[in-house]
Amino acid sequence: MDRNARIATLALFVAMAVALHWMESFIPRPAPFLRFGLANILTLCALYTFGGLWAIVVVIGRVVIGSALTGSIFSPIFAFSLGGGLSAALTMWAMPRSLFSPIGVSVAGAAAHMSAQLAIALFFVAHISLTHIMPMFLLVSVVTGVLNGYCAMLIIDVMKERQRHFSSP
C-alpha cells in the first residue's frame, strides 16, 4: 500500500473509531467504564494492517478527538479512556499474532483495557474494594473481546481480499 493510501486508511480508521466511541456513549451501561469497546475494532484493524505503532496512533487520535467532541478532554474519563486504550494497544502489539487469531489478540487487549481502567479507578478513588469487581469485569472483557475480535477479523479479511483484487493484473 502506498503512502497516500496508508494515510487515508488510517484517517478512516480514526474517524470510524471516533464515531463508534461516540455512538457507544448512548448505550446504557451498568458501570461508568463498562463498555463494549467497539472502537477497539479499528485499533485491531490498524494493528493487523499497519503494525503496532499505527494502532497506538489510532487509539490516541480516537481518544483525543472523541474526548474533545464530548467535552471530556483532560477529565478523569479522558484518563480512563486513554489509559485503557493505550494498555490494550500495547498488549495487542505484544501478542504473537502468529500464535493468536484477531479474536485471541482482542481478548488480551480487552482484559488489559479493563485492568488498566480499574488501576486508574484505584488511583482516583483509592478504595481497595474496587478489586472485588475485577473478576466480573474481566469476564465482560472476554465476551466483548471475542465479539470485537470477530468483527475485526471480518474487516481484515475483506481488506485483504480487496487488496488482492485491486493489485492483481
C-alpha positions as CSV (number, residue, x, y, z in Angstrom):
1,M,0.0,0.0,0.0
2,D,1.4,3.4,-1.0
3,R,1.9,6.2,1.5
4,N,-1.2,8.2,0.5
5,A,-3.4,5.1,0.7
6,R,-2.0,4.3,4.1
7,I,-2.6,7.8,5.4
8,A,-6.2,7.8,4.0
9,T,-6.9,4.4,5.5
10,L,-5.5,5.4,8.9
11,A,-7.6,8.6,8.9
12,L,-10.6,6.5,8.1
13,F,-9.8,4.1,11.0
14,V,-9.5,7.1,13.4
15,A,-12.8,8.7,12.1
16,M,-14.7,5.4,12.3
17,A,-13.3,4.7,15.8
18,V,-14.4,8.2,17.0
19,A,-17.8,7.6,15.5
20,L,-18.1,4.2,17.3
21,H,-16.8,5.7,20.5
22,W,-19.4,8.5,20.4
23,M,-22.3,6.2,19.4
24,E,-21.4,3.8,22.2
25,S,-21.8,6.6,24.7
26,F,-25.6,6.4,24.1
27,I,-25.8,2.7,25.1
28,P,-26.8,2.3,28.8
29,R,-24.2,0.6,30.9
30,P,-24.2,-0.8,34.4
31,A,-20.9,0.8,35.4
32,P,-19.3,4.1,34.4
33,F,-16.4,2.5,32.4
34,L,-18.1,-0.8,31.3
35,R,-18.5,-0.5,27.6
36,F,-18.4,-2.8,24.5
37,G,-15.2,-1.1,23.3
38,L,-16.4,-1.1,19.7
39,A,-13.7,1.5,18.8
40,N,-11.1,-1.1,19.5
41,I,-12.2,-3.0,16.4
42,L,-10.4,-0.2,14.4
43,T,-7.4,-0.4,16.6
44,L,-7.1,-4.1,15.8
45,C,-7.6,-3.4,12.1
46,A,-4.7,-0.9,12.2
47,L,-2.6,-3.4,14.2
48,Y,-3.0,-6.1,11.6
49,T,-2.8,-3.8,8.6
50,F,0.0,-1.4,9.5
51,G,1.5,-2.6,12.8
52,G,1.6,-1.7,16.5
53,L,2.8,1.9,16.2
54,W,-0.1,2.8,13.9
55,A,-2.6,1.1,16.2
56,I,-1.3,3.4,19.0
57,V,-1.8,6.4,16.7
58,V,-5.4,5.3,16.1
59,V,-6.0,5.0,19.9
60,I,-4.5,8.4,20.6
61,G,-6.4,10.0,17.8
62,R,-9.7,8.4,18.8
63,V,-9.4,9.3,22.4
64,V,-8.2,12.9,21.9
65,I,-10.8,13.7,19.1
66,G,-13.6,11.8,20.8
67,S,-12.9,13.4,24.2
68,A,-12.7,16.9,22.6
69,L,-16.1,16.3,20.9
70,T,-17.8,15.1,24.0
71,G,-16.2,17.8,26.3
72,S,-14.4,15.3,28.5
73,I,-10.9,16.1,27.4
74,F,-8.4,16.1,30.3
75,S,-11.0,14.8,32.7
76,P,-11.0,11.5,34.7
77,I,-13.0,10.0,31.8
78,F,-10.2,11.0,29.4
79,A,-7.7,9.3,31.7
80,F,-9.8,6.1,31.8
81,S,-10.1,6.1,28.0
82,L,-6.5,6.9,27.2
83,G,-5.1,4.6,29.8
84,G,-7.3,1.7,28.8
85,G,-6.8,2.3,25.1
86,L,-3.0,2.5,25.3
87,S,-2.8,-0.5,27.6
88,A,-5.0,-2.5,25.1
89,A,-3.0,-1.4,22.1
90,L,0.4,-2.2,23.7
91,T,-0.8,-5.6,24.9
92,M,-2.2,-6.5,21.5
93,W,1.0,-5.3,19.9
94,A,3.0,-7.6,22.2
95,M,0.8,-10.6,21.4
96,P,2.4,-13.0,18.9
97,R,0.0,-12.7,16.1
98,S,1.4,-15.9,14.6
99,L,0.1,-17.8,17.6
100,F,-3.2,-16.0,18.2
101,S,-6.1,-15.0,15.9
102,P,-7.5,-11.5,16.0
103,I,-10.1,-12.9,18.5
104,G,-7.4,-14.0,20.9
105,V,-5.4,-10.8,20.5
106,S,-8.7,-8.8,21.1
107,V,-9.5,-10.7,24.3
108,A,-6.0,-10.0,25.6
109,G,-6.4,-6.3,24.7
110,A,-9.9,-6.1,26.3
111,A,-8.6,-7.7,29.5
112,A,-5.7,-5.2,29.5
113,H,-8.0,-2.3,28.9
114,M,-10.3,-3.3,31.8
115,S,-7.3,-3.9,34.1
116,A,-5.8,-0.5,33.3
117,Q,-9.1,1.2,33.9
118,L,-9.5,-0.4,37.3
119,A,-6.0,0.6,38.2
120,I,-6.8,4.2,37.2
121,A,-10.0,4.0,39.3
122,L,-8.0,2.8,42.2
123,F,-5.7,5.8,41.8
124,F,-8.6,8.2,41.8
125,V,-10.8,6.6,44.4
126,A,-8.1,4.7,46.5
127,H,-10.5,2.2,47.8
128,I,-9.4,-1.4,47.7
129,S,-13.0,-2.7,47.4
130,L,-12.8,-1.9,43.7
131,T,-10.7,-5.0,43.3
132,H,-13.8,-7.1,44.1
133,I,-15.4,-6.2,40.8
134,M,-12.3,-7.3,38.8
135,P,-13.5,-10.9,38.1
136,M,-16.9,-9.7,36.7
137,F,-15.2,-7.0,34.6
138,L,-12.7,-9.4,33.2
139,L,-15.5,-11.8,32.3
140,V,-17.2,-9.0,30.4
141,S,-13.9,-8.1,28.7
142,V,-13.6,-11.6,27.5
143,V,-17.0,-11.5,25.9
144,T,-16.5,-8.1,24.3
145,G,-13.0,-9.1,23.2
146,V,-14.4,-12.1,21.4
147,L,-17.1,-10.0,19.7
148,N,-14.8,-7.2,18.7
149,G,-12.1,-9.6,17.6
150,Y,-14.6,-11.4,15.3
151,C,-15.7,-8.1,13.8
152,A,-12.1,-7.0,13.3
153,M,-11.3,-10.4,11.7
154,L,-14.1,-10.0,9.2
155,I,-12.9,-6.4,8.3
156,I,-9.3,-7.5,8.0
157,D,-10.3,-10.4,5.7
158,V,-12.4,-8.1,3.5
159,M,-9.5,-5.6,3.3
160,K,-7.0,-8.4,2.3
161,E,-9.5,-9.6,-0.4
162,R,-10.0,-6.1,-1.8
163,Q,-6.2,-5.6,-1.8
164,R,-5.7,-8.8,-3.7
165,H,-8.5,-7.9,-6.1
166,F,-7.1,-4.5,-6.9
167,S,-3.4,-5.4,-7.0
168,S,-3.9,-8.4,-9.4
169,P,-3.3,-7.6,-13.1
